[in-house]
Amino acid sequence: MIPFDYQPRTRIVFGPDKVDALGDLAGELGARRALVISDPGIVGAGHAARGIAALARAGIEAALFDGVAENPTTEHVEAGLAVARRHDPEVLIGLGGGSSMDCAKGINFLYTNGGRMQDYWGTGKATRPMLPMIAVPTTSGTGSETQSFALISDAETHVKMACGDKKASFRVALLDPTLTVSQPQRVTALTGIDAIAHALETYVTRVRNPVSLAFSREAWLLLGENFGRVLADPADIGARSGMQLGACFAGLAIENSMLGATHALANPLTSRCQIPHGQAIGLMLPHVIRFNGAEYAGWYQDLLEGTGGANGFPSPESGCEGLARFIGSLAHRAGLPARLSECGVPEEKLPALAEEAATQWTGTFNPRPVGPAELLELYRAAY
């Protein structure tokens, strides 16, 4: 058996309309002042107001910072920090997608420990206690609610920094599938493909262990079965529930085994070519499955045996190629492009993208070693 050290840090509260319990949960943490971190779309959908109303019913004064944007940068964190300093919160609430949750973690780093976001690039850089936080995800994708890392881009260099510290874990993840129904179809597609990639990548990393495998398997079952259902019927609460739980469990798998080459390849496509993260993931994942399958087909086979070809999953007999084709078909159903050439990426730019992908931390956990040469071949396969 592979050694591991698993310490749950996040309480998971799940169920329709559970957002109405936000005030009670914050009160249990001893808070009387809260800062809600969100984005304009979530505010426009009424979700932030619903959360703030729940806080008010519990006697908790809430301030709102809604200046978060997709792929938050150091500038977004600094803007949120200024609001935190004005209101002196006792709890931070990340209410929105992965960007809101990551920004909440970033604000917490700077509010409690000082310095710049760049000071926390890496792991375990916070030396002081951090404020308790509650995550209220409104998408089913990043799994940030159960991870101790914040992904923040440097506003000047555009490098995406993974800033991790166990103290940055959310105390509570409040999962309310009704909040995900208002997502635009494109957001459902992009976040769903990302969550599926989390389940598949965590299952085959070189540091996988019994805990991560359990979460990866369950995430794969929930996500693979329900993704097509939410695309076909966005109001299906049962499917929305499966997607939200699956994304959460995939986040727990990341926390225990990290990711792989797909995310290493996707990050430069987002930072340098402005391709949305989920779209980049959908493009690269089938090719990484084939690449890893050349040596680790048995691991993927285990997943396929577990689903047995039921509920739309690929048959075990189809192997890695069948799994890669299945992911490609999901991306196609979601309306995502299948080739890098369709996204306007110049072919001559691929070597530079491969060099940057080789510097990404996630690539070091891929089961097959990847350097610039291997990553360039993967980009070319997707071109």
C-alpha positions in Angstrom: 0.0 0.0 0.0 1.2 3.5 -0.8 1.8 5.7 2.3 -0.3 8.9 2.6 -1.3 11.6 5.0 -4.9 12.6 4.7 -6.4 15.2 7.1 -9.9 16.5 6.1 -9.9 20.3 6.6 -13.2 21.2 4.9 -16.7 20.5 6.2 -18.9 19.7 3.2 -22.6 20.8 3.5 -24.7 19.6 0.5 -28.3 20.0 -0.6 -30.7 22.2 -2.6 -31.3 25.6 -1.0 -28.5 25.1 1.5 -27.3 28.6 0.7 -30.0 29.8 3.1 -27.9 28.3 5.9 -24.9 30.4 5.2 -25.5 32.7 8.1 -25.8 29.9 10.6 -22.6 28.3 9.3 -20.7 31.6 9.5 -22.1 32.1 13.0 -20.7 28.7 14.1 -17.2 30.1 13.1 -17.7 32.9 15.6 -18.0 35.6 12.9 -20.0 38.8 13.2 -18.5 40.6 10.1 -18.1 38.9 6.7 -16.6 39.9 3.4 -18.4 38.2 0.5 -16.1 37.8 -2.6 -18.0 37.4 -5.9 -18.3 38.6 -9.5 -20.7 40.8 -11.4 -22.5 37.8 -13.1 -23.2 36.1 -9.7 -24.4 39.4 -8.3 -26.7 39.9 -11.3 -28.1 36.4 -10.9 -29.1 37.3 -7.4 -27.0 34.7 -5.7 -24.8 37.2 -3.7 -27.9 39.0 -2.4 -29.3 35.6 -1.3 -26.2 34.8 0.6 -26.0 38.3 2.2 -29.6 38.0 3.3 -28.8 34.7 5.0 -25.9 36.3 6.8 -28.1 39.2 7.9 -30.7 36.8 9.3 -28.0 35.5 11.5 -27.0 38.9 12.7 -23.8 39.0 10.6 -22.8 42.3 8.9 -21.7 41.6 5.3 -19.6 43.7 2.9 -19.5 42.7 -0.8 -16.5 42.8 -3.1 -17.7 41.9 -6.6 -14.6 42.9 -8.6 -13.5 39.3 -9.4 -13.0 38.4 -13.1 -12.2 35.1 -14.8 -8.7 33.9 -14.1 -8.1 36.3 -11.2 -4.9 38.3 -11.2 -2.8 40.0 -8.5 -4.7 43.2 -9.3 -8.1 41.6 -8.4 -6.6 40.4 -5.1 -5.2 43.8 -4.3 -8.6 45.4 -5.0 -10.3 42.9 -2.7 -7.7 43.4 -0.1 -8.5 47.2 0.0 -12.1 46.3 0.7 -11.2 43.9 3.4 -9.0 46.5 5.2 -12.0 48.9 5.2 -14.4 46.4 6.7 -12.2 44.3 9.0 -14.0 41.0 8.4 -13.9 37.9 10.7 -14.8 35.5 7.9 -14.3 35.5 4.1 -16.9 33.9 1.8 -16.0 33.0 -1.7 -19.4 32.9 -3.5 -19.1 32.1 -7.2 -16.9 30.0 -9.5 -13.3 29.0 -9.0 -12.2 32.6 -9.7 -14.1 33.9 -6.7 -12.9 31.2 -4.4 -9.3 31.6 -5.5 -9.5 35.3 -5.1 -10.9 34.9 -1.5 -7.9 32.7 -0.7 -5.5 35.3 -2.2 -7.1 38.1 -0.2 -6.8 36.0 2.9 -3.0 35.5 2.3 -2.4 39.2 2.1 -4.8 40.4 4.7 -3.5 38.0 7.4 0.2 37.6 6.4 1.0 40.8 4.4 3.3 41.1 1.5 2.5 40.5 -2.2 0.8 37.5 -3.8 4.1 36.6 -5.4 5.5 35.9 -1.9 3.1 32.9 -1.6 3.9 31.2 -4.9 4.7 27.6 -3.9 3.6 25.8 -0.8 3.5 26.6 2.9 4.7 30.3 2.7 2.1 31.7 5.2 3.6 32.1 8.7 0.6 33.4 10.5 -3.0 32.1 11.1 -5.5 33.0 8.4 -9.2 33.9 8.7 -11.8 31.2 8.4 -13.4 30.9 5.0 -16.6 29.5 3.6 -16.9 28.5 -0.1 -20.2 28.7 -1.9 -19.5 27.4 -5.5 -21.9 28.4 -8.2 -20.2 26.3 -10.9 -19.2 22.6 -11.1 -15.7 22.8 -12.2 -12.5 23.8 -10.3 -13.1 22.0 -7.0 -11.4 24.9 -5.4 -13.7 24.6 -2.4 -11.8 21.5 -1.2 -8.3 22.6 -2.2 -5.7 24.6 -0.3 -4.3 26.2 -3.4 -5.2 29.6 -5.0 -4.4 30.0 -8.7 -3.6 33.7 -9.2 -2.0 35.2 -12.3 0.7 37.8 -12.1 -0.9 40.9 -13.7 2.4 41.9 -15.3 3.9 38.6 -16.5 0.6 36.7 -16.9 2.2 33.7 -15.2 -0.3 31.6 -13.3 1.0 31.1 -9.7 -0.2 28.2 -7.6 -0.1 29.5 -4.0 -0.8 26.8 -1.6 -1.0 26.5 2.2 -3.1 24.2 4.3 -4.2 27.2 6.3 -5.8 28.5 3.1 -8.3 25.6 3.1 -12.0 26.6 3.4 -13.5 25.6 6.7 -16.8 24.9 5.0 -17.8 24.1 1.5 -21.5 24.8 1.0 -22.8 23.0 -2.0 -26.2 24.1 -3.3 -26.9 22.7 -6.8 -29.8 25.2 -7.3 -27.1 28.0 -7.6 -25.6 26.2 -10.7 -28.8 26.3 -12.7 -28.3 29.9 -13.7 -25.0 29.2 -15.4 -24.8 30.0 -19.1 -24.6 26.8 -21.2 -21.0 27.7 -22.2 -19.9 28.0 -18.5 -21.5 24.6 -17.8 -19.6 23.2 -20.7 -16.2 24.7 -19.8 -16.4 24.0 -16.1 -17.7 20.5 -16.6 -14.9 19.4 -19.0 -12.4 20.8 -16.5 -13.9 18.8 -13.6 -13.8 15.6 -15.8 -10.2 16.2 -16.5 -9.5 16.6 -12.8 -11.0 13.1 -12.1 -9.0 11.5 -14.9 -5.7 13.2 -14.3 -5.7 12.7 -10.6 -6.4 9.0 -11.1 -3.1 8.5 -13.0 -0.6 10.8 -11.3 2.7 9.5 -10.1 1.8 10.4 -6.5 -1.7 8.8 -6.5 -2.7 6.9 -3.3 -5.7 5.0 -1.9 -7.4 8.3 -0.7 -7.0 10.1 -4.0 -8.1 7.1 -6.0 -11.3 6.8 -4.0 -12.2 10.4 -4.7 -11.1 10.2 -8.4 -13.3 7.1 -9.0 -16.4 8.6 -7.5 -15.8 11.9 -9.3 -15.5 10.1 -12.6 -18.8 8.2 -12.0 -20.7 11.3 -11.1 -19.2 13.6 -13.8 -19.1 11.2 -16.7 -22.8 10.2 -16.2 -24.2 13.7 -15.5 -22.3 16.0 -17.9 -24.4 15.0 -20.9 -27.6 15.3 -18.9 -26.9 18.9 -17.8 -26.1 19.9 -21.4 -29.4 18.4 -22.6 -31.5 19.7 -19.7 -29.8 22.6 -17.7 -32.7 22.6 -15.2 -32.2 18.9 -14.2 -31.4 19.4 -10.5 -30.4 15.7 -10.1 -27.8 16.1 -12.8 -26.7 19.4 -11.4 -26.3 17.8 -8.0 -24.1 15.0 -9.5 -21.9 17.5 -11.3 -21.4 19.6 -8.2 -20.6 16.7 -6.0 -18.3 15.2 -8.7 -16.4 18.5 -9.0 -16.1 18.7 -5.3 -14.7 15.1 -5.0 -12.4 15.8 -7.9 -11.1 18.8 -5.9 -10.4 16.5 -3.0 -8.5 14.1 -5.4 -6.4 17.1 -6.5 -5.6 18.0 -2.9 -4.3 14.4 -2.4 -2.6 13.6 -5.7 -2.3 16.8 -7.9 -2.7 16.9 -11.7 -0.8 16.2 -14.8 0.3 17.1 -18.3 -3.2 18.3 -19.5 -3.1 21.2 -17.1 0.5 22.0 -17.9 -0.4 22.2 -21.6 -3.6 24.2 -20.9 -2.1 27.0 -18.8 0.1 28.6 -21.6 -2.9 28.4 -24.0 -4.9 30.5 -21.6 -2.2 33.0 -20.6 -0.6 33.4 -24.0 -3.5 32.7 -26.5 -6.5 33.7 -24.4 -8.1 30.3 -24.9 -10.5 29.7 -22.0 -9.2 27.2 -19.5 -11.9 24.6 -20.0 -11.6 24.9 -23.7 -7.9 24.3 -23.6 -8.4 21.3 -21.3 -11.0 19.8 -23.6 -8.6 20.1 -26.5 -5.6 18.6 -24.8 -7.0 15.8 -22.6 -7.7 13.2 -25.3 -4.1 13.4 -26.5 -2.7 13.2 -23.0 -4.8 10.1 -22.3 -3.3 8.5 -25.5 0.2 9.6 -24.5 -0.1 8.2 -20.9 -1.9 5.1 -22.1 1.2 4.0 -24.0 2.6 3.0 -20.6 -0.2 3.2 -18.1 -3.2 1.7 -20.0 -4.0 -0.5 -17.1 -4.8 2.4 -14.8 -7.3 3.9 -17.3 -8.6 0.4 -17.8 -9.5 0.2 -14.1 -11.7 3.2 -14.5 -13.5 1.7 -17.5 -14.0 -1.6 -15.8 -15.6 0.3 -12.9 -18.2 1.9 -15.1 -18.6 -1.2 -17.3 -19.8 0.7 -20.4 -23.1 1.6 -18.6 -24.9 4.9 -18.7 -23.1 6.1 -21.8 -19.6 5.4 -20.6 -17.1 3.8 -23.1 -16.8 0.0 -22.9 -13.9 -1.5 -21.1 -12.9 -3.2 -24.4 -12.4 0.2 -26.1 -9.4 0.9 -23.8 -7.5 4.2 -23.8 -8.5 5.0 -27.3 -12.2 4.6 -26.4 -11.7 6.8 -23.4 -10.0 9.5 -25.5 -12.8 9.4 -28.1 -15.4 9.6 -25.3 -13.8 12.8 -24.0 -13.6 14.2 -27.5 -17.3 13.4 -28.0 -18.3 15.2 -24.8 -16.3 18.3 -25.9 -18.1 18.1 -29.3 -21.5 17.9 -27.6 -20.5 20.9 -25.5 -19.8 22.9 -28.7 -16.0 23.2 -28.0 -13.5 23.2 -30.8 -11.5 20.0 -31.4 -8.2 21.5 -32.8 -5.8 24.2 -31.8 -5.8 25.4 -35.4 -9.5 26.3 -35.0 -8.6 28.6 -32.1 -6.3 30.8 -34.0 -3.1 29.5 -32.5 -0.2 30.0 -35.0 1.7 26.8 -35.6 5.0 28.5 -35.3 4.1 29.5 -31.7 3.9 25.8 -30.6 7.6 25.4 -29.6 7.4 28.5 -27.3 4.2 27.3 -25.8 5.8 23.9 -25.1 8.8 25.5 -23.4 6.4 27.4 -21.1 4.3 24.2 -20.5 7.4 22.5 -19.4 7.8 24.9 -16.5 4.3 24.2 -15.1 4.3 22.4 -11.8 1.4 20.1 -12.6 3.4 18.5 -15.4 5.9 17.1 -12.8 3.1 14.8 -11.5 2.3 13.2 -14.9 2.9 9.5 -14.8 5.1 9.7 -18.0 7.8 12.3 -17.8 7.1 15.3 -20.0 9.6 17.9 -21.2 9.5 20.4 -24.0 9.9 17.8 -26.7 7.0 15.6 -25.4 4.8 18.6 -24.8 5.4 19.9 -28.3 4.4 16.6 -29.8 1.2 16.8 -27.8 0.4 20.3 -29.1 1.1 19.1 -32.6 -1.2 16.2 -32.1 -4.0 18.6 -31.2 -3.2 21.1 -33.9 
